[in-house]
Structure formats: C-alpha cells, structure tokens
C-alpha cells in the first residue's frame, strides 16, 4: 500500500509542476518577440540655408566650409545662396527658402536695413532666422530669432584703444571701412570713434568700400596718400585682406613706418603682423560662429532654451603674442 500511495503522490506533483511553470514561460516568449521586432525611430533631419553677400569674401567662403563641416552633427542639411553683394539677390534667396520649406536660414546680408522686409516674411512663414556675423538694427531685431558673431563695436573700440596707447601724444590717421551699410562696417566705425573720442588722435579722413574687396581698399589708400602724403601716421582698416591692399599702396609710396590695424585674424592678417607690415589683427572665429548658429537653430526647433545674442570672443593678436594663438585656417 505504501508504494501505491507514493506513486500517486509523485504523479500529482509532476502535474502541478507542469501547470505551475507554463504561465511563466509564455509571457517571456511574447516579451522577447516584441523587443526584436520594434524599430528605433529615425532621427529627424532639418533643412537650412546660408545666405551671404559673396563667397569671394574669404571669411564667408570659410564660414560656408565650416557650416558644411558641422551641420550633420546637429541634424541639418545645408545649401548656400550667394548674393553677389546685392541685397535684391539676398531677398530673392530668402523668398526661395520660404517657398521651398526650409526650416532655418543663417544670413549675413549686404545691407542690414534693406533685408528687413524679407526677414519679416520669413518669420511670418515660420522659418527660423539666424543672423550670422551681422545683426539687425535694434529696432528690427524682433525679425530674427538669434545672432551669432563677434561684438563688432568692441572690435572697433579695441582698435581705437590700440591707437591711443601707441600714440599718447596724438597722431594723424585715416580709416578705410568695409562694405558701406554692412553691420560690421557700421559697428566697427562707431566703436572706433567712441574709443578715440577725447584723445589726441586726429581722424583726418574715412571712406568705406563698395564691397569687402582688397583692390577697393588699395585704391582708397592711394587716394589718401595723394591727398595727405607722409602726414599719415596710422590707418585703421576694417578687415585684414583690405589691409593687404593698403600695405601695397604704402609700399609703392615708400611709406614704411605707418601703424596699421586690421580686423578678422585671417592668414593674411597673421602673416602681415608677423612681417611687421601690420601692427595688430583683431581676430574672430567663424568656426565657433557656425557651431553656435547650428546649436541655436536646433535648440529652437526642438523647443529647448537658447540665447538670442551670442558674442564670440575676440583675439587681439600682435607680433609679441601671436605664438600663443593657433594659426588661422582661412
């Protein structure tokens, strides 16, 4: 009898064991099936455009290169529209971007006032407007979402302070500005005048260019040399490649001891400072401008916080300290 009872008990235990294990194994199989068939969501790609005055402007050509290099890291594809220093072409480019459904534009216009109506339309159409290197006038800044660039007023002030420090007893100087009406030209001129106001520096003459063109700067300098001759002790040029033309004009006139300051910090500026032909270059990083512009646009598209005004720090480069800075790529 005891053996029969033992057999019955063993059979009952086996049956209970089978039913107890079954519910635990079936859900596990279902969970594994779900995990292997579920696809990860694809990352969204945004469409952006760089609208600039002219790619013959070395800084803008380099900026375009940097935007191309980094755009993929922030989920953008990039196109470029070149204005050929004509705000009407830039306005047409904005209209094209609106019509073709671009998510964002980064723009450095020839004229910061004339482009405003086009940017108003872009904002109304829901296109993100990022001002690149140039900002809009204060009364129109509601028509852009953010600005990334250097403080051009400070660049002008830095140049003016350098003149005051170098010529404590005063000097006869001239100024050759960048493209007339461009944001950088306006602010560099304003900052420069602010810095030399009340000093003994005599700003005898100033003339802007029709574009950021080396030959224009050289031609203006040649006219200044005819007009003022060796009275000229210093020149403030708004960009380093313009300073290249000024150096050539001074060299042709046999004027080898003129204190020259330029802005940009490009290869030409560094080389001219190294040779002694240029005293100072005030540098700006277009790489950091490009990265910050992409960061801001992506943040806005994803509903994340960002700064509306982003100043990229300036580098004040002289022959004495230039070894502490990396040699520029443009």
C-alpha positions as CSV (number, residue, x, y, z in Angstrom):
1,X,0.0,0.0,0.0
2,X,2.7,2.5,0.9
3,X,4.3,2.0,-2.5
4,X,1.0,2.8,-4.4
5,X,0.4,5.9,-2.3
6,X,3.9,7.1,-3.1
7,X,3.4,6.6,-6.8
8,X,0.1,8.6,-6.8
9,X,1.8,11.4,-4.9
10,X,4.7,11.6,-7.4
11,X,2.2,11.8,-10.3
12,X,0.2,14.6,-8.7
13,X,3.4,16.6,-8.0
14,X,4.5,16.3,-11.7
15,X,1.1,17.5,-13.0
16,X,1.2,20.5,-10.6
17,X,4.7,21.3,-11.7
18,X,3.8,21.4,-15.4
19,X,0.8,23.8,-14.8
20,X,2.8,26.0,-12.4
21,X,5.6,26.6,-15.0
22,X,3.5,27.2,-18.1
23,X,2.3,30.8,-17.3
24,X,5.8,31.9,-16.5
25,X,7.2,30.8,-19.9
26,X,4.6,32.1,-22.3
27,X,4.8,35.8,-21.3
28,X,8.5,35.7,-21.5
29,X,8.3,34.4,-25.1
30,X,5.9,37.2,-26.0
31,X,8.2,39.9,-24.5
32,X,11.2,38.6,-26.5
33,X,9.2,38.7,-29.7
34,X,8.1,42.3,-29.1
35,X,11.7,43.5,-28.4
36,X,13.2,42.0,-31.6
37,X,10.5,43.4,-34.0
38,X,10.3,47.0,-32.6
39,X,12.3,49.5,-34.8
40,X,14.1,52.6,-33.3
41,X,12.6,55.9,-34.5
42,X,14.6,57.6,-37.3
43,X,16.4,60.9,-36.3
44,X,14.8,64.0,-37.9
45,X,16.8,65.9,-40.4
46,X,16.3,69.7,-40.8
47,X,16.9,71.8,-43.9
48,X,18.9,75.0,-43.6
49,X,20.5,77.6,-45.9
50,X,23.4,80.0,-45.6
51,X,22.7,83.3,-47.3
52,X,25.6,85.6,-47.7
53,X,26.9,88.6,-49.6
54,X,29.5,86.9,-51.7
55,X,31.7,83.8,-51.4
56,X,34.5,85.9,-52.9
57,X,34.7,87.3,-49.4
58,X,37.2,84.9,-47.8
59,X,35.6,85.0,-44.4
60,X,32.2,84.0,-45.9
61,X,33.7,81.2,-48.0
62,X,35.4,79.8,-44.9
63,X,32.1,80.2,-42.9
64,X,30.3,78.2,-45.6
65,X,33.0,75.5,-45.3
66,X,32.5,75.3,-41.5
67,X,28.7,75.1,-41.8
68,X,29.1,72.2,-44.2
69,X,31.6,70.5,-41.9
70,X,29.4,70.7,-38.7
71,X,25.8,70.7,-40.0
72,X,25.4,66.9,-39.9
73,X,26.4,66.8,-36.2
74,X,23.3,68.9,-35.5
75,X,20.9,67.2,-37.8
76,X,21.0,69.7,-40.7
77,X,21.5,69.6,-44.4
78,X,22.9,72.8,-45.8
79,X,22.6,74.9,-49.0
80,X,24.2,78.2,-49.8
81,X,22.8,81.3,-51.6
82,X,25.3,83.9,-52.8
83,X,24.1,87.5,-53.0
84,X,27.0,88.9,-55.1
85,X,26.9,92.0,-52.8
86,X,23.4,92.8,-54.0
87,X,20.6,92.8,-51.3
88,X,18.0,92.1,-54.0
89,X,19.7,88.8,-54.7
90,X,19.7,88.1,-51.0
91,X,16.0,89.0,-50.7
92,X,15.2,86.5,-53.6
93,X,17.2,83.8,-51.7
94,X,15.0,84.4,-48.6
95,X,11.9,84.1,-50.8
96,X,13.2,80.8,-52.3
97,X,13.8,79.4,-48.8
98,X,10.3,80.3,-47.7
99,X,8.8,78.7,-50.9
100,X,10.9,75.5,-50.6
101,X,10.1,74.9,-46.9
102,X,13.5,75.5,-45.3
103,X,13.5,75.1,-41.5
104,X,16.2,77.8,-40.9
105,X,18.3,80.4,-42.6
106,X,21.6,81.8,-41.4
107,X,22.1,85.2,-43.1
108,X,24.9,87.7,-43.4
109,X,23.3,90.4,-45.6
110,X,24.9,93.2,-47.6
111,X,22.6,95.8,-46.0
112,X,21.1,95.1,-42.6
113,X,18.3,97.6,-43.1
114,X,17.3,96.7,-46.7
115,X,16.9,93.0,-45.8
116,X,14.4,93.6,-43.0
117,X,11.2,93.2,-45.1
118,X,12.4,89.8,-46.4
119,X,13.1,88.6,-42.9
120,X,9.7,89.8,-41.7
121,X,8.2,87.4,-44.4
122,X,10.5,84.6,-43.3
123,X,9.4,84.9,-39.7
124,X,5.7,85.1,-40.6
125,X,6.2,81.8,-42.6
126,X,7.7,80.1,-39.6
127,X,11.3,80.0,-40.9
128,X,14.0,80.3,-38.1
129,X,16.1,83.4,-38.8
130,X,19.7,83.4,-37.5
131,X,21.8,86.4,-38.1
132,X,25.4,85.3,-38.9
133,X,28.2,87.6,-38.1
134,X,25.9,90.6,-38.8
135,X,23.0,91.7,-36.6
136,X,19.9,93.7,-37.5
137,X,19.4,97.3,-36.1
138,X,18.0,97.3,-32.6
139,X,14.5,98.4,-33.8
140,X,14.3,95.4,-36.2
141,X,15.7,92.6,-34.0
142,X,12.3,91.1,-33.4
143,X,12.5,89.8,-37.0
144,X,15.4,87.5,-36.2
145,X,15.5,84.6,-33.7
146,X,19.2,84.9,-32.7
147,X,22.5,86.4,-33.6
148,X,25.9,84.7,-33.5
149,X,29.0,86.8,-34.2
150,X,31.6,89.0,-32.6
151,X,30.9,92.2,-30.9
152,X,32.0,94.5,-33.8
153,X,31.6,97.6,-31.7
154,X,34.1,96.1,-29.3
155,X,36.4,95.3,-32.3
156,X,36.3,99.0,-33.3
157,X,36.9,100.1,-29.7
158,X,39.8,97.7,-29.4
159,X,41.4,99.2,-32.5
160,X,40.8,102.7,-31.2
161,X,42.4,101.9,-27.8
162,X,45.4,100.5,-29.5
163,X,45.9,103.8,-31.4
164,X,45.5,105.8,-28.3
165,X,48.0,103.7,-26.4
166,X,50.5,103.7,-29.3
167,X,50.3,107.4,-29.9
168,X,49.9,109.0,-26.4
169,X,50.9,112.4,-27.9
170,X,48.4,112.1,-30.8
171,X,48.6,111.1,-34.4
172,X,47.2,111.9,-37.9
173,X,45.3,108.8,-39.0
174,X,42.8,107.7,-41.7
175,X,40.2,104.9,-41.7
176,X,39.2,102.6,-44.6
177,X,35.9,101.0,-43.8
178,X,34.3,97.8,-45.0
179,X,31.3,97.4,-47.2
180,X,29.1,100.5,-46.7
181,X,25.9,99.7,-44.9
182,X,27.1,96.3,-43.6
183,X,26.6,95.7,-39.9
184,X,30.3,95.1,-39.2
185,X,31.3,98.3,-41.1
186,X,28.8,100.4,-39.1
187,X,29.7,99.0,-35.7
188,X,33.5,98.9,-36.2
189,X,33.4,102.6,-37.2
190,X,31.2,103.5,-34.2
191,X,33.3,101.6,-31.7
192,X,36.5,103.1,-33.1
193,X,35.2,106.7,-32.8
194,X,34.0,106.0,-29.3
195,X,37.5,104.8,-28.3
196,X,39.4,107.8,-29.7
197,X,36.9,110.4,-28.6
198,X,38.6,112.9,-26.3
199,X,42.1,111.7,-27.2
200,X,44.7,113.4,-29.2
201,X,44.2,111.1,-32.2
202,X,43.1,113.1,-35.3
203,X,40.9,111.0,-37.6
204,X,41.5,113.1,-40.7
205,X,39.5,111.1,-43.2
206,X,37.4,108.0,-43.6
207,X,36.0,106.2,-46.6
208,X,34.0,102.9,-46.9
209,X,34.2,100.4,-49.7
210,X,31.5,99.1,-52.1
211,X,32.4,95.6,-51.1
212,X,34.9,93.7,-48.9
213,X,37.4,93.9,-51.8
214,X,41.2,94.2,-51.4
215,X,41.5,96.3,-54.6
216,X,39.0,98.8,-53.2
217,X,41.0,99.3,-50.0
218,X,44.2,99.8,-52.1
219,X,42.5,102.4,-54.3
220,X,41.2,104.4,-51.4
221,X,44.6,104.3,-49.7
222,X,46.3,105.5,-52.9
223,X,43.8,108.5,-52.9
224,X,44.6,109.2,-49.2
225,X,48.4,109.2,-50.0
226,X,47.9,111.7,-52.8
227,X,45.8,113.9,-50.6
228,X,47.8,113.7,-47.3
229,X,51.2,112.2,-48.2
230,X,53.5,111.4,-45.3
231,X,51.3,113.2,-42.8
232,X,49.6,109.8,-42.4
233,X,50.9,108.1,-39.3
234,X,48.3,105.4,-38.9
235,X,45.5,103.5,-40.7
236,X,42.6,101.6,-39.3
237,X,41.3,99.1,-41.8
238,X,38.1,97.2,-41.1
239,X,39.4,93.9,-42.5
240,X,42.8,92.2,-42.9
241,X,42.5,91.4,-46.6
242,X,41.8,95.1,-47.1
243,X,45.0,95.8,-45.1
244,X,46.9,93.8,-47.7
245,X,45.9,96.4,-50.4
246,X,46.8,99.2,-48.0
247,X,50.3,97.7,-47.4
248,X,50.9,97.5,-51.1
249,X,49.8,101.2,-51.6
250,X,52.1,102.3,-48.8
251,X,55.0,100.2,-50.1
252,X,54.6,101.8,-53.6
253,X,54.7,105.3,-52.0
254,X,57.8,104.4,-49.9
255,X,55.8,104.9,-46.6
256,X,57.2,102.1,-44.4
257,X,56.5,103.4,-40.9
258,X,52.7,103.6,-40.8
259,X,50.9,102.0,-37.9
260,X,48.2,99.7,-39.4
261,X,45.4,97.8,-37.6
262,X,43.0,95.3,-39.2
263,X,40.2,93.1,-38.1
264,X,39.5,89.4,-38.9
265,X,42.5,87.4,-37.8
266,X,42.8,85.5,-41.1
267,X,46.0,84.1,-42.6
268,X,46.8,87.4,-44.3
269,X,46.5,89.3,-41.1
270,X,48.7,86.9,-39.2
271,X,51.3,86.9,-41.9
272,X,51.3,90.7,-42.1
273,X,51.6,91.0,-38.3
274,X,54.5,88.5,-38.4
275,X,56.3,90.5,-41.1
276,X,55.8,93.8,-39.3
277,X,53.8,95.4,-42.1
278,X,50.7,95.3,-39.8
279,X,50.8,96.1,-36.1
280,X,47.6,94.3,-34.9
281,X,45.0,92.0,-36.2
282,X,41.8,91.6,-34.1
283,X,40.6,88.1,-34.8
284,X,37.2,86.4,-34.9
285,X,36.4,82.7,-35.0
286,X,34.0,81.8,-37.8
287,X,34.2,78.1,-36.8
288,X,32.7,79.0,-33.4
289,X,30.1,81.2,-35.1
290,X,29.0,78.3,-37.3
291,X,28.8,75.8,-34.5
292,X,26.8,78.2,-32.2
293,X,24.4,79.1,-35.1
294,X,23.6,75.4,-35.6
295,X,23.2,74.8,-31.9
296,X,20.7,77.7,-31.5
297,X,18.7,76.6,-34.6
298,X,18.4,73.0,-33.4
299,X,17.5,74.1,-29.9
300,X,14.7,76.3,-31.2
301,X,13.4,73.5,-33.5
302,X,13.3,71.1,-30.5
303,X,11.8,73.6,-28.1
304,X,14.9,73.9,-25.9
305,X,16.3,77.1,-24.4
306,X,19.0,79.1,-26.3
307,X,20.5,82.6,-26.1
308,X,19.2,85.2,-28.6
309,X,22.6,87.1,-28.6
310,X,25.8,85.1,-28.8
311,X,29.1,87.0,-28.8
312,X,32.1,85.1,-30.0
313,X,35.3,86.3,-28.1
314,X,37.8,88.4,-30.0
315,X,41.6,87.7,-30.2
316,X,43.9,90.7,-30.1
317,X,47.0,89.5,-32.0
318,X,50.3,91.3,-32.1
319,X,53.8,90.1,-33.1
320,X,54.7,89.6,-29.4
321,X,51.8,87.3,-28.6
322,X,50.9,85.6,-31.9
323,X,52.7,82.4,-31.0
324,X,50.0,81.8,-28.3
325,X,47.2,81.6,-30.9
326,X,46.6,78.9,-33.4
327,X,47.4,79.8,-37.0
328,X,44.1,80.5,-38.8
329,X,42.7,78.1,-41.4
330,X,41.5,80.8,-43.8
